[in-house]
C-alpha cells in the first residue's frame, strides 16, 4: 500500500475532510489531495503531526493495516 493510500484511509477513519486535515496541518487542501494521489509526499514534519497528533496513533500502527472509515453515528 502506498503512503497516499494510507493517508487517505486514516483520514477517512478519523472522519476528516481533506480541507479539515489541511487546516489542521497548515497546508492547502490541494496539497493533501496530491499526497493522497501520490503526486507529492508530505514532509516528515507534516506526516508526524498527522499520525502522532491528529490521529493519535503510533507510526507502527499507521504503517500497519488501514482501518475502514468510521460509520456515521
N, C-alpha and C positions, 0 to 999 in steps of 0.2 A: 504494500500500500504506500502510495506517495505521500509526502508531507502535506500537500494541499488537501488531499482527501481526508487526512487526519484532522486538519484544522476545521474543515467544513463539517465533518461528523461530530466532533466535540463541540463546535459552536452551536450546532443544531441541538445536541444533547442538553446544552446549558440553556437553550431557549432564546438565544440571541440572534438578532438580525445582523447582517454584515455591517450595517450602519451603526448599530449599538456597539458591536465589537470595535469598530474603527474609532468611535468616540472614546471608548474606554482605553484604547491604546495610543490615542493622539495621532492617528493616521487617517487617511481618507478611505471611504467605502470602496472606491476602485482599487486601492492598494490591497485590501482584504480579498476582493474578487480575484486579483492577479495572483495572490498567494494560493488561493483555493484552486484556481485552474492551472497552476504550475508555471505561469508566465514569469513570475519573480518569486523570490523567497524572502520571508521576514528576517529582520536582523535577529541575532541571538537575544538581544535585549527584549525585543517585542515578543519573540517566541516564549522566553522565560516568563515574562509578565502574563501572557495569555495562559500558560499552563499553571504556573505556581500561584498567581494572584487572582485571576479571573475564574479559571476552572477549579482552583484549589485542589489540585491533584499533583502527584509526583510525575517527574519526567518518565519514569519507568511505566507508570500506568498510561500516560499519554501515548507512548510507543507500543503499548500492548494492544489488546482488542478494542476497537472503537465501538462504543455503545450506539444503540439506535436512539433517535430523538425521543425525548420525554413525551408521553401522551399528555394532551391538553387536559387540564382539570376542569 
